[in-house]
Amino acid sequence: MKIKATLLTIGDEILIGQIVDTNSAFIAKQLNTIGIEVEEIISVQDEMNHIIEAFERGISKSDIVIVTGGLGPTKDDKTKVALCQFLDCELIQEPKILENIVQLFQTRGYTKELNSLNQDQALIPEKSTFIQNKYGTAPCLWTTINDKIIINLPGVPFEMKGLMRDEIIQRLQNQFQSETIVHRDILISGIPESDLAILLEDWENNLPEFIHLAYLPNRTSIDLRFSAFGTDKEFLQNEIQHQINQFKLIAGEFLVSENSGNAQQILGDILKEKGLTISTAESCTGGNIASLITSVSGSSAYYFGTIVSYDTSVKVNLLNVNQSDIDEFTVVSEQVAEQMAKGVRNQLKTDISISTTGVAGPNKGEDGKEVGTVWISITNGHSTWNKKYFYPYLDREDFIKIVSNNALNLAIQFVREEC
C-alpha cells in the first residue's frame, strides 16, 4: 500500500525569499527511505486562516501531514493555536515539557526564571501528544485524526533533523506498512535532453509499469533517475540494474556514471580507484571547486589543495604564468588557463590539476572580455585539455556553480580517457 505525505512549511520568511526551505527537502529524503511518498509541499504565511486551510488540504489528501515552523515563543508563531482551532480543542500545559525547557536553559547557562513566553511553549493542544525535543524548547506534536497523522516539528533545521532521525522515522515505520521505493540515478553527459529522449523512446515505452523514469537536466549533464515501486527491494534493485544494462546497449557512450551522486563524489571515486592525486588553480570560481571536492569525506586521500589566483600577480608569481602571454592574450585565455593548471600541478606535486579563469560578472573583466567567458584547463603533465564556455546570461552565483560543475565533469572524462 502506498503511504502519502504532505509537507507544510509555515513562515513569512520563506514566502518573501529571506530563507530557503531546506527542511522539506530533508524530510522528503527521510520519508523516501521508508517508502513514504511525498505528494505535495505547501508553504503558507504565519496567518491563522491560511494555516488551518493548509491543515484541511493536507489531511484530505494524505495519510501524513508533517508541519515545520510556527512553534516558537513569539506572537508570529501561531501554529499551535491554529491546530487547536482545526481540532476544536483547547491548549493545556504539559509539566514535562516545562521541565525540559528549564533543563535546557540551565545547560546553556541561563539562570533567570522563565518568562511567560517560554512557559507558553509548554502548552499543547489537548487532543495532541508530544515528543520531547532535546535539541530545543519547542516540543514535537503528534496528532492522530482517525487513521491519519499530523506531525508538528520545530522550524529550526538542526532541531527538526534531530527529531526526524531520533523519533519520527521509526514511529512512522512502526505505524505504516508502505511499499518499498528504490531510486537510482545514472549520470549522462554529451547529449541534449531532447535528443536523449528520442534515442530512448522505444526502450522507455517498454519499461515495466513499476519503474518510472525522470530526466533531471542541468547545463552540463543529465541525471536519469529510475524509481521502482513494490514490496521486494532486492527484486526492484535487480530490475533497475537490468534496465541500466539495456540502456548501455542503446546510449552507453553518453554514460558517465552508473551511480550518479554528484560530480565531486564520482571524481573522487575514480581518483581513489586509480590512485591519483589532484589540485586546483582557481580564478573566477574563487575556491568553489576546492570547496566541492573537499565536501566529500575522505577527499584528503587524493586532493592536495588549491591556489586561488584571483589577482594577476598571483598567476604570475605563484603559478608561473608568462606575463607576455597575459599581455598578448589577456588573463581570460586558453594560454593562461593552461599555464595555471600546469603551474599548480608543479607547485603542489599532484598527478592532475584543474584551472579556471573567466569573467563572472556582473561587470566586464579588466581586459574587456565579455561577462560569462571562461576557460577551463586540465592536465596530467603529458596531456592537456582546454575548453572554453560562454554563459552571458547567468548571474554571478549561478556562473560560479555551473563553471565549477563543468570543471568537475570535464575532469571525470579526462581521468577516464587520459589516465
C-alpha positions in Angstrom: 0.0 0.0 0.0 1.3 3.4 -0.9 1.5 5.9 2.0 1.4 9.5 1.0 2.6 12.6 2.9 2.0 16.3 2.6 4.8 18.7 3.8 3.7 22.1 5.2 6.1 24.9 6.0 4.9 27.9 7.9 6.6 31.3 7.8 6.6 34.6 6.1 10.4 34.4 5.8 10.1 31.6 3.3 7.5 33.3 1.2 9.5 36.5 0.9 12.6 34.7 -0.1 14.5 35.6 3.1 15.3 31.9 3.7 15.2 28.8 1.5 13.0 25.9 2.6 15.7 23.2 3.1 13.5 21.5 5.8 11.1 20.0 3.2 14.0 18.6 1.1 15.5 16.9 4.2 12.1 15.5 5.4 11.2 14.2 1.9 14.5 12.3 1.7 14.0 10.8 5.1 10.5 9.7 4.2 11.7 8.2 1.0 14.0 5.9 2.8 11.0 4.1 4.4 8.8 4.1 1.3 6.6 7.1 2.1 5.8 9.2 -1.0 5.6 13.0 -0.7 2.5 14.1 -2.7 2.7 17.8 -2.1 4.8 20.6 -0.4 2.9 23.7 0.7 4.3 26.9 2.2 1.9 29.4 3.9 2.1 32.7 5.8 2.0 33.0 9.6 -1.7 33.6 9.4 -4.4 31.6 11.1 -6.8 31.0 8.3 -4.0 30.1 5.8 -2.6 27.6 8.3 -6.0 26.0 9.0 -6.8 25.7 5.3 -3.4 24.0 4.8 -4.2 21.5 7.6 -7.5 20.7 5.9 -5.9 20.4 2.5 -3.1 18.1 3.7 -5.3 15.8 5.8 -7.8 15.4 3.0 -5.2 14.3 0.5 -2.5 12.4 2.5 -2.1 9.9 5.2 0.5 12.0 7.0 0.9 15.8 7.3 4.3 17.0 8.5 4.5 20.6 9.5 7.6 22.7 10.3 7.6 26.2 11.8 5.4 28.4 13.9 6.1 26.7 17.3 8.3 29.4 18.8 7.5 31.7 21.7 6.8 34.9 19.8 3.5 36.4 18.6 4.1 35.5 15.0 4.2 31.8 15.9 0.6 30.8 15.5 0.7 27.1 14.6 -0.4 25.6 17.9 -3.4 28.0 18.2 -4.4 27.2 14.6 -4.1 23.5 15.3 -6.4 23.9 18.3 -9.0 25.6 16.1 -8.6 22.8 13.5 -9.1 20.2 16.2 -11.7 22.1 18.1 -9.9 21.8 21.4 -8.0 23.9 24.0 -4.3 24.4 24.9 -3.2 22.6 28.0 0.2 22.8 29.8 2.4 19.8 30.0 4.7 19.9 33.0 7.3 17.5 31.5 7.8 20.0 28.6 8.3 22.8 31.1 10.9 20.7 32.9 12.7 20.1 29.7 12.8 23.8 28.9 14.2 24.6 32.3 16.8 21.9 32.0 17.8 23.2 28.5 18.2 26.7 29.8 20.3 25.6 32.7 22.5 23.5 30.5 23.0 26.6 28.3 23.9 28.9 31.2 20.6 30.7 31.5 19.8 31.2 35.2 16.9 33.6 35.1 13.3 32.4 35.7 11.4 31.5 32.6 9.3 34.4 31.2 5.7 33.9 30.2 6.6 33.3 26.5 9.0 30.5 27.4 6.4 29.0 29.7 3.8 29.1 26.8 6.0 26.7 24.9 4.8 24.0 27.2 1.2 24.5 26.0 0.0 21.9 23.6 -3.5 21.0 22.1 -5.3 18.7 24.4 -6.0 16.3 21.5 -2.3 16.0 20.7 0.6 14.1 22.3 4.1 15.4 22.4 7.6 14.1 21.7 10.3 15.8 23.8 12.7 17.9 21.9 16.2 17.5 23.4 17.6 20.0 20.9 15.4 23.0 21.7 12.4 24.3 23.7 9.6 23.7 21.2 8.2 20.2 21.5 7.2 18.0 18.6 3.4 17.5 18.4 1.8 14.2 17.3 -1.9 14.3 16.5 -3.9 11.3 15.3 -7.1 12.0 13.3 -8.9 8.7 12.6 -6.2 6.8 10.7 -4.2 9.9 9.7 -1.5 11.8 11.5 -0.4 15.5 11.8 3.2 15.9 13.0 4.3 19.4 14.0 8.1 19.9 14.1 10.1 23.0 15.1 11.3 25.0 12.1 14.9 25.3 13.3 16.7 22.9 11.0 19.0 21.1 13.4 16.1 20.6 15.8 13.9 19.2 13.1 16.6 16.9 11.7 17.4 15.5 15.2 13.7 14.7 15.8 13.2 13.2 12.4 16.2 10.9 12.8 15.7 10.1 16.5 12.0 9.7 16.7 9.8 10.3 13.7 11.1 7.9 11.1 11.0 4.9 13.5 7.5 5.8 14.7 6.2 6.1 11.2 7.8 2.8 10.3 6.1 1.1 13.2 2.7 2.5 12.3 2.6 2.2 8.5 3.4 -0.7 6.2 4.3 1.1 3.0 5.6 0.0 -0.4 9.4 -0.1 -1.0 10.7 2.7 -3.2 14.1 2.2 -4.8 15.8 5.1 -6.6 18.9 5.0 -8.7 20.4 7.8 -10.7 22.8 7.5 -13.6 24.8 10.4 -14.9 24.6 11.3 -18.6 26.7 13.9 -20.5 27.4 14.9 -24.1 23.8 14.8 -25.4 20.9 17.2 -25.1 17.9 16.1 -23.1 15.5 16.1 -26.1 17.9 14.0 -28.2 18.3 11.6 -25.4 14.6 11.2 -25.0 14.2 10.5 -28.7 17.1 7.9 -28.6 15.5 6.2 -25.6 11.8 6.4 -26.8 11.3 2.7 -27.6 13.2 1.4 -24.6 11.4 3.8 -22.3 8.0 2.8 -23.6 8.7 -0.8 -22.8 9.8 -0.2 -19.2 7.9 -2.3 -16.6 4.9 -0.4 -15.1 6.5 -0.3 -11.7 9.6 1.6 -12.9 9.3 5.3 -13.6 12.0 7.3 -15.4 12.7 11.0 -14.8 15.1 13.3 -16.7 16.8 15.8 -14.4 18.9 18.1 -16.7 21.3 20.8 -15.8 23.6 22.8 -18.1 26.4 20.3 -18.1 24.8 16.9 -17.7 21.6 14.9 -17.1 20.7 12.8 -14.2 18.5 9.9 -15.4 16.5 8.7 -12.3 15.0 5.2 -12.1 12.2 4.9 -9.4 10.8 1.4 -8.8 7.8 0.7 -6.5 7.0 -2.7 -5.0 7.4 -5.0 -2.0 10.6 -6.8 -2.8 13.6 -4.5 -2.5 16.1 -6.9 -4.0 13.9 -7.6 -7.0 13.5 -3.9 -7.7 17.2 -3.3 -7.4 18.0 -6.2 -9.8 15.3 -5.0 -12.3 16.8 -1.4 -12.3 20.2 -2.9 -13.0 18.8 -4.9 -15.8 17.3 -1.8 -17.3 20.6 0.1 -17.0 22.3 -2.7 -18.8 19.7 -2.3 -21.6 20.3 1.5 -21.6 24.1 0.9 -22.1 23.4 -1.0 -25.3 21.5 2.0 -26.6 23.3 5.0 -25.3 26.3 3.8 -23.4 28.7 6.3 -25.0 26.9 9.1 -23.0 27.0 7.3 -19.7 29.4 9.0 -17.2 28.5 7.0 -14.1 26.1 4.2 -13.2 25.7 5.5 -9.7 25.3 9.3 -10.0 25.5 11.2 -6.9 27.4 14.4 -7.7 30.4 15.1 -9.8 32.8 15.6 -6.9 31.9 12.2 -5.5 32.2 10.5 -8.8 35.6 12.2 -9.5 36.8 11.2 -6.0 35.9 7.6 -6.5 37.7 7.5 -9.8 40.8 9.1 -8.4 40.9 6.7 -5.5 40.4 3.7 -7.8 43.3 4.8 -10.0 45.5 6.0 -7.1 45.8 9.6 -8.4 46.0 13.0 -6.8 44.6 16.3 -7.9 45.0 20.0 -7.3 43.2 23.2 -8.4 44.1 26.7 -9.5 41.0 29.0 -9.5 40.4 32.5 -10.5 36.8 33.2 -11.5 35.4 30.3 -9.3 37.2 31.7 -6.2 37.8 28.4 -4.5 34.4 26.9 -5.1 35.8 23.8 -6.9 38.1 23.2 -3.9 35.0 23.5 -1.6 33.1 21.0 -3.7 35.9 18.5 -3.8 36.6 18.7 0.0 32.9 18.3 0.8 33.4 14.6 0.1 34.5 12.6 3.1 38.0 11.1 2.6 39.0 13.6 -0.1 42.3 14.2 1.7 43.4 10.9 0.2 43.6 12.5 -3.3 43.1 16.3 -3.1 46.2 18.3 -2.1 44.9 21.9 -2.3 44.3 25.0 -4.3 45.8 28.3 -5.3 43.1 30.9 -5.6 44.9 33.2 -8.1 42.3 36.0 -8.2 44.8 38.7 -8.8 47.1 38.7 -11.9 50.2 39.0 -9.8 49.4 35.6 -8.1 49.0 34.0 -11.5 52.5 35.3 -12.4 54.3 34.9 -9.1 52.9 31.6 -7.8 51.7 29.8 -10.9 54.5 31.0 -13.2 52.1 32.3 -15.9 54.0 34.2 -18.5 53.4 37.9 -18.3 53.9 38.3 -22.0 51.1 35.8 -22.7 48.8 37.8 -20.4 49.7 40.9 -22.2 49.0 39.3 -25.6 46.1 37.1 -24.9 44.6 38.5 -21.6 44.1 36.6 -18.3 40.9 35.0 -19.7 42.5 32.9 -22.4 43.4 29.4 -23.3 47.1 30.1 -22.8 46.7 31.4 -19.3 44.3 28.7 -18.2 46.8 26.0 -19.4 49.7 27.6 -17.6 47.7 28.0 -14.4 46.9 24.2 -14.5 50.5 23.3 -15.2 51.7 25.8 -12.5 49.6 24.4 -9.7 50.4 20.8 -10.6 54.1 21.6 -10.4 53.7 23.6 -7.1 51.6 21.0 -5.3 53.2 18.0 -6.9 49.9 16.2 -8.0 49.1 13.9 -10.8 46.3 16.0 -12.2 45.3 19.7 -11.9 42.3 21.8 -12.9 42.3 25.6 -13.6 39.6 28.2 -14.3 39.9 31.7 -15.5 36.9 33.8 -16.6 34.6 36.8 -16.1 31.8 36.0 -13.5 30.3 39.5 -13.8 28.2 41.5 -13.5 30.9 43.9 -14.9 33.3 43.1 -17.7 36.7 42.0 -16.8 39.7 44.4 -16.7 40.8 43.1 -20.0 37.4 43.8 -21.7 36.4 40.1 -22.1 32.6 39.6 -22.1 30.8 38.6 -18.9 30.3 34.8 -19.0 33.5 33.9 -20.8 35.6 31.2 -19.1 38.4 28.8 -19.9 38.9 25.5 -18.1 42.2 23.6 -18.4 43.0 20.1 -17.1 46.4 18.5 -17.3 48.4 15.5 -16.1 51.7 16.7 -17.4 51.5 14.7 -20.6 48.1 15.5 -21.9 46.2 18.8 -21.5 42.5 19.6 -22.3 41.5 23.3 -22.7 37.8 24.2 -23.1 36.0 27.5 -23.5 32.5 28.2 -22.3 30.3 31.2 -22.6 27.4 31.9 -20.2 26.4 35.6 -20.8 23.0 35.4 -19.1 23.9 33.9 -15.8 24.2 35.9 -12.6 27.5 35.7 -10.7 26.4 32.9 -8.3 25.0 30.6 -11.0 28.0 31.3 -13.2 30.4 30.1 -10.4 28.3 27.0 -9.7 28.0 25.9 -13.3 31.6 26.6 -14.2 32.7 24.6 -11.1 30.5 21.7 -12.1 31.7 21.9 -15.7 35.3 21.6 -14.4 34.5 18.5 -12.4 32.6 16.8 -15.2 35.5 17.6 -17.6 37.9 16.2 -15.1 35.9 13.0 -14.8 36.1 12.5 -18.6 39.8 13.5 -18.7 40.8 11.0 -15.9 38.9 8.2 -17.7 40.4 8.8 -21.1 43.9 10.2 -20.4 44.9 8.4 -17.1 
